[in-house]
Amino acid sequence: MVKITLIKSTIGEVASVKATVASLGLKKIRSYSVFQDTPALRGQIKKIAHLVKVEEIGGDKA
C-alpha cells in the first residue's frame, strides 16, 4: 500500500499535472489518499513527484 500526500500547490502547473492530482483524489495541501501499489500508480506518482510525498505503508504481504 502507498500513501500519497499533497505537499505543494498545483497553482501554475500545466493542466495534465492538475488532472493527475485530481484523479488521485488530492484536493488540498496535506490531503492524502491510500492506494494499492501498481505500475500505473507509479507512473502517476512519477509525473507529480515534485508535488507529493509518497510513503510505503504496511499492507498485503501475500
C-alpha positions as CSV (number, residue, x, y, z in Angstrom):
1,M,0.0,0.0,0.0
2,V,1.1,3.5,-0.8
3,K,0.1,6.7,1.0
4,I,0.3,9.8,-1.2
5,T,0.2,13.3,0.4
6,L,-0.1,16.6,-1.5
7,I,2.6,18.9,-0.1
8,K,2.7,21.7,-2.7
9,S,0.1,23.6,-4.5
10,T,-0.9,23.0,-8.1
11,I,-1.0,26.7,-8.9
12,G,1.0,27.4,-12.0
13,E,1.1,23.7,-13.1
14,V,0.0,22.5,-16.5
15,A,-3.5,21.1,-16.9
16,S,-2.3,17.5,-17.2
17,V,-0.5,17.7,-13.8
18,K,-3.6,19.2,-12.2
19,A,-5.7,16.4,-13.7
20,T,-3.4,13.7,-12.3
21,V,-3.5,15.3,-8.8
22,A,-7.3,15.4,-9.0
23,S,-7.6,11.8,-10.3
24,L,-5.7,10.7,-7.2
25,G,-8.3,12.4,-5.0
26,L,-6.0,15.1,-3.7
27,K,-7.7,18.4,-3.3
28,K,-6.0,20.5,-0.7
29,I,-2.5,20.7,0.7
30,R,-1.9,17.9,3.3
31,S,-4.8,15.8,1.9
32,Y,-3.8,12.2,1.3
33,S,-5.0,9.0,-0.4
34,V,-4.0,5.4,0.1
35,F,-3.8,3.1,-2.9
36,Q,-2.6,-0.4,-3.8
37,D,0.8,-0.2,-5.4
38,T,0.6,-0.8,-9.1
39,P,2.7,0.2,-12.1
40,A,0.0,2.6,-13.3
41,L,0.0,4.3,-10.0
42,R,3.8,4.6,-10.0
43,G,3.6,6.3,-13.4
44,Q,1.2,8.9,-12.0
45,I,3.4,9.4,-9.0
46,K,6.4,10.0,-11.2
47,K,4.5,12.7,-13.1
48,I,3.7,14.6,-9.9
49,A,6.7,13.7,-7.8
50,H,7.6,17.3,-7.2
51,L,4.2,18.0,-5.5
52,V,3.7,14.9,-3.3
53,K,5.2,12.9,-0.6
54,V,5.0,9.1,-1.0
55,E,5.1,6.7,1.9
56,E,5.1,2.9,1.8
57,I,2.6,1.6,4.5
58,G,2.0,-1.9,5.8
59,G,-0.3,-3.9,3.6
60,D,-0.7,-7.2,1.8
61,K,2.3,-9.5,2.2
62,A,0.7,-12.2,0.1
